[in-house]
Amino acid sequence: MAQLNLAAIAAVAGQVAWKKAKPVIFRDVVLLPALGFLGIIVLWWVVALVNHELMPTPPEALIANLDYILNPFYQRGPGNLGIGWLLLASLRRVLLGFLLGAVVAIPAGFLIGMSKNAMLALNPIIQIFKPVSPLAWLPIALAIFNLADPSAIFVIFITSLWPTIINTALGVSSVPKDYLDVARVLEMPRWRQIAKIILPASLPYIFTGLRISLGIAWLVIVAVEMLTGGIGIGFFVWDEWSRLNLSSVFLAVLVIGLTGLLLDYAVGKIQELVTHRPRTAN
């Protein structure tokens, strides 16, 4: 009987707490973000009315882009593809370059974080190449590969290295010394120290670096595709601007932003699954 009373009290308390939390959740998750988007649309509308000869209003842009929105994967001849195909082409380049960068950057970060000599040898190289604009690598990539697609992947690869290397090295070097001392007392092999102590403690730093690197990769691919041409969301932006079709440019900006948001969210969910800890917001 007492257990039933406790269960009933807990159920009532849960209902009361949910009724109190529901307005707060609605405000934070739905209302405030909607107000932010509404403010952007109103600002766009005002600017479009001032410069209406060139810039469309939001309803005009929506009507002009209905074909792209309703048929994102159409194929109407060579080079005439829906925005869905263009987005997939850009995502393929970004993910290839990003994954290649992660394969190189994570071991390099471990090496720097665990070895003072490696840090002294590699840190000057990182500090020199990290500030270089991604587009500065494009002529070098074109000279090496002589093709646009591998050149774009190479630029993504080289520019996504640095945040992951730096954050991985920081995570490895931040592992508490007491943990490593205990491992030495237990005569734990080096590889086991890495697998059981250093890697788990460094995972939040590694994923922070990966999220930053992926954001940079998605940012860079648009600029690279503008210069190299071909099939991709970046070239679509440049091509539509050349035709003075700003309605499609606005659509591409929205697609690029939403895709970047989803990529960051996906890496954050992978981080939660791997580390079993809630991710921190960037």
N, C-alpha and C positions, 0 to 999 in steps of 0.2 A: 504493500500500500504506500509506504514511504517513497519507494522508487517511482511509483506512478505519479505521486505528487511532485517529486523533483523533476520528472520529465515534463509534466504539464507546466511547471514554473519556468523551466528552461525554454519551452516552446513559446510561451507568452513573452518572455524576455527577448527571445530572438525576433518575434514579430514586432515588438516595440522598437528594438534597435534598427530593424530594417526600415520601418516607417520613418524613423528619424534620419537614416542615412540616405534614403531614396532621393529626397530633394537635393541633397548635397552632391550625390553622384550625377544626377541629371544636370545640375548646374555646371559641374566641372567637366563632364564628358561630352555633353550635348550643347548646352546653352552658350557657354563662353566661347568654345571653338566656332560655333555657328555665327556668333556675333563678330568674331575676328574675320571670318570669310566674308561676311556681309559687308564689313567695312572696306575690305579690299575691292569687292565688286562695285561698291558705291564710288570709291576713288577712281576706279577704271572708267566707270560711266561718266563721271564728271570730266575727266581728262579727254575722253572720246568726244563728248559734246563740244568741248573747246576746240578740238582739232579733228573734227568729224570727216574732213576730206580724206584723211589718211587712216585714221584709227576707227575701227568699228566699235559699236556699243556691245555690251554682253549679249543681248538678244540677237543682234545681227551676227555676231561671231558664232553663236550656237546654231543658228539656221544655216550659216555657210559651212559649218563643219558636221552637219548631220550625217553626210555620207561616210566620213571618216569614223564617226562615233558608232553608227549602226552597222557598218561593214568594215571593221578594222583589219580583216584578213583577206581582202579582195586581191585578185591578180588579174590585171587587164593589159597584159603585154609586158615586154622587157622594160624593167625599171619603173613600171607603174604599179606599185604595190601599196597595200593598205598600211596604215600607221602601225598596226600590230606586227607586221613582218619587219618593218624598220626598227621597231623597238626590240624585237627578238635578236636582230642582227647586232645591234649595239650591246645588248646584254651578253651575247656570246663572247664578243671581244673583251668586255669588261671582266667577265668571270674567268676567262682564260688567263688574262694578264694578272688579275688579282690572285688567283690560285697559284700561278707560277711564282709570283712575288712572295706569297705566304710560305711556300715550300723553301724558298731561299732565306727569307727574313727571320723566321722563327729559329732555325738552327743558328743563324748568325747572331741573333739576340742572345741566345743561350751562351754562345761562345764568349761574347763580350761581357755578359754579366758574371760569368764564372771565372774568367781569366783576366787578370790585370794587364798582362802583356798583349792579349788580343784587343783589349779596350784601348791601350795606348797606340796600337798599330792601326786599328780600324776607325777610331773616333775622328781623326782628322779627315779621313775620306768621307765619312758621313756628313760632317759639318760643311765640307766643301760642296758636295753634290746635293745636299738636302734643299738649299735655297734656289737651285737652278729651276727656272720655269719649265714645266712639262713640255711646252711647245719648242723649247730649245733643243730637246732630244729628237724632235721629229725629223729634221734634215739628216741627222746622223743615222736614224733608223731607216730612212728612205735610201740613203747611200749604201747601207749594209744589205737590206732585203730587196730593194728596188720594186717593192709591191706595197700597196696601201694597207692591206689587211694585216700582214705580220708586223708592219711598222706601227700601226695603231696598238696592237697587242704589246709590242715592245715598250712603247711609251707608257702604257698602263702599268706594265711590269716594273719599270724603273722608278716610276713616281709613287707606286704603292709600297715600295720597300721600306722607306725611312720611318714612317710612324710605327709600323709593326716591329722593326728592329729596335727602335728606341724604347718603346713600351715593354717589349719582351726583356730587354737588358735591364730595364728598371725593375721589373717584377722579379727577375732572377736575383739581382743584387739586393733586393729588399727582403729576401727570405730571412727570418730571424736566425741569428747565429746559434742560438741554443738548439734549434732543431738539428742543425748540421753537426754540432758537437755531440749530441746524443747519437746520431747516426755513426759518427766515427768511433765512439765508445763501443757501440754494438758491432763494429767492424763491418758495416754495411758496404757492399761494393758501390763504386761510383755510379754505375748505371742504375742501380737500385735507388740510390739517393735522388737521382734525377727523376725517376719514374714515380717514386712514392712521396717525395718531400718537395723538391724544387718545382716540378711541373704543376702539381695541384695548387701550390701557393701562388704560382705565377699566372694561373689561368685568367683571373680577372684583368690583369694588366695586358695579357696577350690579346684578349678579346676586345679590350678598349683600342689597342693598336689596330686590330683587324677592322673594327668599325670605322675608325678614322681613315684607314687606307681605302676601304671600299667606297666611302663617301668621296674621297679625292679621285678615285678611279672613275666613278660615275660623272664627276664634274669634268674631268679631263677628256673623256671620250667625245663629248659634244663638241669641244673646241677642235679636237684632232679630226673628227669627221667633217667639220666645216672646211678644213684645209685639204684633206685628202680626197673628199668626194666619195662616190660609191653609194652603197645602201646602208642607211643608218639614220637614227633620229637627229643627229647633229647636222648631217647634210640636208635633211628635210627642212630644218630650220633655215639654213642658209639659202636653199633653193626657193622656199616660199617667200623669204625676204627679197630675193632678187626679182620675184614677180610682184612685189609690193602687196602680197597677200598676208596681211597682218592677222587675219582671223585664224589662219592655220598656225601662225607663229604662236599665238596665245594658246592654242590647243596643245602644241608641242611643249610649251613651257609647263603647262599643267600636267601633262603626261610625264615629263622628266621629273618634276617635283614629286609626284605621287610614287613613281617608281623608286626614286631615291629613298623616300620614306619607308616603302615596303622592304627594300633591301636592308636598311638599318634595323627594321623590326625583325626581319628574319634572322639576322646575325644575333640580335639580342635574345631571341627565343632559343637559338642553338646554345648560346652562352648559359641560359637558365638550365637547359637540359644537361649540359656537360658539368657545370659547376654546382648545380643544385642550390643555387642562390639567386635571389631576384636581381635582375640587371639594374645598373645605375643609369640614369638618363644622361645623354650627352648634352 
